[in-house]
Amino acid sequence: MVAKLQSSGQSSWLVSHCLGRSGCDRDPQLRYATSGNGGNEETDTESTGGAAAALEAHASIPQDDGGNALKLTAAMYCFAVLGMFVSTTGVILSSVQADYGGLSDTHVSLLFLAAPVGYLAAAQLNRHLHLRHGRRSIAVFGPFMHVAMAAVVALHPPFPIVLTAWVVGSLGHGVVDGSVCAWAGDLESASAASGMLHGAGALGAASILELIIMTSAFRSDDAKSYNKHINVAISPPPSESRVRTSPRYRGVIWICASFLLVYVGTESLITGWIVAYMERVRHMSLYASSLCSSAFGLGMAIGRLLLGLVTENFGVRRAVPVYVACAILFDVLFALSPMSAESATPAIVLIALVGFCLGPLFPSAIVLLVQLLPRHLHVRAVSVVALVGQVGAALLPFGLGVMAEVVGIQMLP
């Protein structure tokens, strides 16, 4: 995709902006001081000395340290694999129930609870891996966890082992998610780059090739280059206690986390149960019901790819409320529109439009978070908000699974 864009007439704008090294010059009013403030995170870029030091530090960083085009392409493929794993859960619920002796909705919903366990471990590991081994350790570790998960599940072990494999896979998801989202959010045109990245995540692909591609693309991103990027060599980041006591940074992180708690939970609720809902309530075939899940994912992919450019032009704060309002409108139409077993077209179109509007919300939240925080907090902050998002992704689908046992799944819309 990147190569295709580079050969088109838009290459001078999209590629050069998406693949710029840093977002520091993108919106100086949104970004706090990075490293030039002597470790005092409460001093912002209006301080003359701090701003001068930060600019000097930024100037010392190479504008392209190993080919951002290759890295973005590899990261997009990685997110395609991640998206495949995440979206597969809902599609296979019925098959898992049948293969493992008729598991109840509550029992099979335990698969959704595996995700935050892996993300919690990833939030603890991510910064340590970056500081000790650089981004290339993430490029190996995350895909390796994906391969391990797929290999175990393919052997059709007992269901508790499948749950454990799901945790291992979600550890890979979390490590990649926090690292690559923070990296993409710090590029020049972060909304467009993040839209491309998450758009690929909504499409899906295979994990052994992911391991090879990611390892190759990020092979030069060792600990030295990462530490130089966050300016550790010039001014060490503030202590952990100081980070925790900063109301400004803490507020930014938890507001974003609260937003993603609801958003990721909503997205996972749809992908997790739309197939079962269409089968049981709308009385559609498994094939037509699965098309609804695919249409939602495809709508998200297109929305992230196209609306990322819209967000880049109009800004996150103006665009996101419009996206949310449109998603609610299409969801209401989906719930109210008559559908029959003979025609799945209205359902497929409407759920695709819901996905189209929801698509850019996650990358937009990450972009704004990265803009509002200094670099040394990017990986940890993105890992934390991604973890909170996965809590929503576990609780909402699991809660619906429990409720479906009592009152039925018809309340999904």
C-alpha positions in Angstrom: 0.0 0.0 0.0 2.8 2.4 0.9 4.6 1.6 -2.3 1.4 2.3 -4.3 0.9 5.6 -2.6 4.5 6.6 -3.2 4.1 6.0 -7.0 0.9 8.1 -7.1 0.6 11.8 -7.5 -0.2 12.1 -3.7 3.2 10.8 -2.6 4.6 14.2 -2.0 2.0 14.9 0.6 0.8 11.7 2.2 4.0 9.7 2.4 6.2 12.6 3.4 3.7 13.6 6.1 2.9 10.2 7.4 6.5 9.1 7.6 8.0 12.2 9.1 10.0 11.3 12.2 8.2 13.3 14.9 5.0 15.0 15.7 6.6 17.7 17.8 6.2 20.3 15.0 2.7 19.2 14.2 0.9 21.0 17.0 3.1 22.7 19.5 0.1 23.9 21.6 -0.9 20.3 22.3 2.5 18.9 23.2 4.2 19.4 26.6 7.9 19.7 27.1 9.9 16.5 26.3 13.4 16.2 27.5 14.8 19.7 27.7 13.2 20.6 31.0 15.7 19.0 33.2 13.4 16.2 34.2 10.7 18.6 35.5 7.6 17.4 33.8 5.5 20.3 35.0 7.5 22.8 32.9 5.9 23.2 29.4 7.4 24.3 26.1 6.7 28.0 26.9 9.8 27.9 29.0 12.6 29.4 26.8 15.4 27.3 28.1 13.3 24.1 28.0 12.0 24.7 24.5 15.5 25.5 23.2 17.0 22.3 24.7 14.0 20.3 23.4 14.5 21.7 19.9 18.2 21.0 20.0 17.6 17.4 21.2 15.0 16.9 18.4 17.4 18.2 15.8 20.0 15.5 16.9 17.6 12.7 16.0 17.8 11.4 12.4 14.7 12.1 10.4 14.5 8.5 9.1 16.4 6.0 11.2 16.1 2.9 9.1 13.2 3.4 6.7 9.9 4.4 8.1 8.1 3.3 4.9 9.2 -0.3 5.5 8.3 -0.1 9.1 4.9 1.3 8.4 4.3 -1.4 5.9 5.4 -4.1 8.3 3.4 -2.6 11.1 0.3 -2.6 8.9 0.8 -6.3 8.2 1.3 -7.0 11.9 -2.0 -5.2 12.7 -3.7 -7.2 10.0 -2.7 -10.3 11.8 -3.7 -8.8 15.2 -7.1 -7.9 13.7 -7.6 -11.4 12.4 -7.0 -12.9 15.9 -9.3 -10.4 17.6 -12.1 -10.6 15.1 -12.0 -14.4 15.0 -13.3 -14.8 18.5 -16.9 -13.8 17.7 -17.0 -15.8 14.5 -15.9 -19.1 16.1 -18.1 -18.9 19.2 -20.7 -21.2 17.8 -18.1 -23.7 16.5 -16.3 -23.7 19.9 -19.6 -24.4 21.7 -20.3 -27.3 19.4 -16.7 -28.7 19.4 -16.4 -28.7 23.2 -19.6 -30.5 24.2 -22.1 -27.7 24.0 -20.5 -25.0 26.2 -23.0 -22.4 27.5 -22.8 -18.8 26.4 -21.3 -17.9 29.8 -18.5 -20.5 29.5 -17.6 -19.6 26.0 -17.6 -15.9 26.9 -14.5 -16.6 29.1 -12.5 -16.2 25.9 -13.3 -12.5 26.1 -11.8 -12.3 29.6 -8.5 -13.7 28.4 -7.6 -10.5 26.6 -7.1 -8.1 29.5 -4.9 -10.6 31.3 -2.5 -10.6 28.4 -2.7 -6.8 28.0 -2.0 -6.4 31.7 1.2 -8.4 31.4 2.1 -6.4 28.2 1.6 -3.1 30.0 4.2 -4.2 32.6 6.7 -5.5 30.0 6.5 -2.9 27.2 8.6 -0.1 28.6 11.2 -2.5 30.0 11.6 -4.2 26.6 12.0 -0.9 24.9 14.6 0.5 27.3 16.6 -2.8 27.4 16.3 -4.0 23.8 14.6 -1.4 21.7 11.6 -1.7 19.4 13.1 -4.7 17.6 12.4 -6.8 20.7 8.7 -6.0 20.3 8.9 -6.9 16.6 10.1 -10.4 17.6 8.2 -11.0 20.8 4.7 -10.0 19.7 4.5 -12.1 16.5 6.1 -15.0 18.3 3.2 -15.0 20.8 0.8 -15.0 17.9 2.5 -18.1 16.3 2.5 -19.9 19.7 -1.2 -19.2 20.2 -2.2 -20.4 16.7 -0.1 -23.5 17.1 -1.6 -24.5 20.4 -5.3 -23.8 19.3 -4.7 -25.8 16.1 -4.0 -28.9 18.1 -7.6 -28.8 19.6 -6.5 -29.2 23.2 -9.0 -29.1 26.2 -10.8 -25.9 26.6 -8.8 -24.6 29.6 -5.7 -24.8 27.5 -7.4 -22.9 24.7 -8.1 -20.2 27.3 -4.4 -20.1 28.3 -3.4 -19.9 24.6 -5.8 -16.9 24.3 -4.0 -15.2 27.1 -0.6 -15.8 25.4 -2.0 -14.4 22.2 -3.4 -11.3 23.9 0.1 -10.8 25.5 1.4 -10.6 21.9 -1.5 -8.3 21.0 -0.8 -5.9 23.9 3.0 -5.7 23.3 2.5 -4.9 19.6 -0.5 -2.6 20.2 1.2 -0.4 22.8 4.5 -0.1 21.0 3.4 0.3 17.4 0.5 2.7 18.2 2.9 5.0 20.2 5.4 4.9 17.3 2.8 5.7 14.6 1.2 8.4 16.8 4.6 10.2 16.8 4.9 10.4 13.0 4.4 13.7 11.2 0.8 13.1 10.0 -0.2 10.8 12.8 -3.9 10.6 12.0 -3.3 9.5 8.5 -0.5 7.0 9.5 -2.6 5.6 12.4 -5.6 5.3 10.1 -3.6 3.2 7.7 -2.2 1.1 10.5 -5.6 0.4 12.2 -7.3 0.1 8.8 -5.0 -2.9 8.2 -5.9 -4.2 11.6 -9.5 -4.4 10.5 -8.6 -6.6 7.5 -6.7 -9.6 8.9 -3.8 -12.0 7.5 -1.2 -14.9 8.9 1.4 -14.8 11.7 4.6 -16.7 10.7 5.1 -14.2 7.8 4.3 -11.5 10.3 7.3 -12.6 12.5 9.7 -12.5 9.5 8.5 -9.1 8.2 8.4 -7.4 11.6 11.9 -8.7 12.6 13.3 -7.5 9.3 11.7 -4.1 9.3 12.6 -3.2 12.9 16.0 -4.9 13.1 17.9 -1.6 13.6 15.7 -0.3 16.3 17.8 -1.3 19.3 17.8 0.1 22.8 20.4 2.8 21.8 18.2 4.3 19.1 15.0 4.1 21.2 16.7 5.9 24.1 18.0 8.5 21.7 14.5 9.0 20.4 13.1 9.8 23.8 16.2 11.9 24.7 17.2 9.7 27.7 20.9 10.4 26.9 20.3 14.2 27.1 17.9 14.4 30.0 16.7 11.3 31.9 12.9 11.0 32.3 11.4 11.9 35.6 11.1 9.4 38.4 8.1 7.0 38.6 6.8 8.8 41.7 6.9 12.2 39.9 5.0 10.8 36.9 2.3 9.4 39.2 1.9 12.7 41.0 1.4 14.8 37.9 -2.3 15.6 37.7 -1.9 16.9 34.1 -0.5 13.7 32.7 -2.6 11.5 34.9 -5.8 13.3 33.7 -4.9 13.0 30.0 -4.2 9.2 30.4 -7.4 8.4 32.3 -9.7 10.5 30.2 -8.4 8.7 27.1 -8.6 5.3 28.9 -12.2 5.9 29.9 -13.1 6.7 26.3 -11.4 3.6 25.0 -13.0 1.5 27.8 -16.4 2.2 26.2 -15.3 2.3 22.6 -13.3 -1.0 22.5 -16.0 -2.6 24.6 -18.6 -1.6 22.0 -16.5 -2.8 19.1 -15.8 -6.1 20.7 -19.5 -6.5 21.7 -20.4 -6.2 18.0 -17.7 -8.4 16.6 -18.1 -11.0 19.4 -21.9 -11.5 19.2 -23.2 -10.2 15.9 -23.0 -13.7 14.3 -24.9 -15.3 17.1 -27.4 -12.4 17.1 -28.1 -12.7 13.4 -28.5 -16.5 13.7 -30.8 -16.6 16.7 -32.8 -13.4 16.5 -32.8 -12.6 12.7 -32.9 -16.3 11.8 -30.2 -16.0 9.1 -27.8 -18.7 7.9 -24.4 -19.0 9.4 -22.9 -17.8 6.1 -25.1 -14.6 6.0 -24.5 -14.0 9.7 -20.7 -14.3 9.2 -20.9 -11.8 6.4 -22.3 -9.3 8.9 -19.2 -9.7 11.0 -17.0 -9.4 7.9 -18.9 -6.3 6.8 -18.4 -4.6 10.1 -14.6 -5.3 9.9 -14.4 -4.1 6.3 -16.4 -1.0 7.2 -13.9 -0.3 10.0 -11.0 -0.8 7.7 -12.3 1.6 5.1 -13.3 4.1 7.7 -9.8 4.1 9.2 -8.1 4.4 5.9 -10.3 7.2 4.5 -11.5 9.1 7.6 -7.9 9.2 8.8 -7.3 11.7 6.1 -10.5 13.6 7.0 -9.4 13.7 10.7 -6.0 15.0 9.6 -7.6 18.0 7.9 -10.3 18.8 10.4 -8.7 17.7 13.7 -9.5 15.1 16.2 -11.7 17.3 18.4 -14.0 18.3 15.6 -14.1 15.0 13.7 -14.7 12.5 16.5 -18.1 13.8 17.8 -19.4 13.6 14.2 -18.2 10.0 13.8 -19.8 9.0 17.1 -23.2 10.7 16.2 -23.2 8.9 12.8 -22.4 5.6 14.3 -25.3 5.9 16.8 -27.7 6.8 13.9 -26.7 3.8 11.8 -27.0 1.5 14.9 -30.5 2.7 15.5 -31.4 2.1 11.9 -29.9 -1.4 12.2 -32.0 -2.1 15.2 -35.3 -0.8 13.7 -35.0 -1.9 10.1 -37.0 -5.0 9.2 -34.8 -7.9 8.1 -35.8 -11.3 6.8 -34.0 -14.6 6.5 -34.2 -14.3 2.8 -32.4 -11.0 2.5 -29.4 -10.1 4.6 -28.4 -7.1 2.5 -29.9 -4.3 4.8 -28.2 -5.8 7.9 -24.8 -6.1 6.0 -25.0 -2.6 4.7 -26.0 -1.0 8.0 -23.5 -2.8 10.2 -20.8 -1.9 7.7 -21.8 1.8 8.0 -21.6 1.4 11.8 -18.1 0.0 11.4 -17.1 2.8 9.0 -18.0 5.5 11.5 -16.5 3.7 14.5 -13.2 2.9 12.7 -11.2 6.1 13.2 -12.1 6.5 16.9 -9.3 4.3 18.4 -6.4 5.8 16.3 -7.8 9.3 16.9 -7.7 8.7 20.7 -4.1 7.4 20.5 -3.0 10.3 18.3 -4.4 12.9 20.8 -2.8 11.0 23.7 0.6 11.0 22.1 0.3 14.7 21.2 -0.5 15.6 24.8 2.3 13.6 26.5 6.1 13.8 26.4 7.9 11.1 24.5 9.3 9.1 27.4 5.7 8.4 28.5 4.3 7.4 25.1 4.9 3.6 25.3 3.7 3.2 28.9 0.7 5.5 28.4 -0.5 3.8 25.2 0.0 0.4 26.9 -2.1 1.5 29.9 -5.0 2.9 27.8 -4.9 -0.1 25.5 -5.2 -2.3 28.6 -8.2 -0.4 29.9 -9.7 -0.7 26.4 -9.3 -4.5 26.6 -11.0 -4.5 30.0 -14.0 -3.0 28.2 -13.5 -5.6 25.4 -13.8 -8.3 28.0 -16.5 -7.0 30.3 -19.1 -6.0 27.7 -19.1 -9.2 25.6 -18.8 -11.4 28.7 -21.7 -9.4 30.3 -23.8 -10.0 27.3 -23.0 -13.7 27.3 -24.2 -13.9 30.9 -27.3 -11.9 30.1 -28.1 -14.0 27.1 -28.4 -17.0 29.4 -31.2 -15.2 31.2 -33.1 -12.9 28.9 -31.7 -13.7 25.4 -29.3 -12.0 23.0 -31.9 -9.8 21.4 -30.7 -6.7 23.4 -27.4 -6.6 21.4 -28.3 -3.5 19.3 
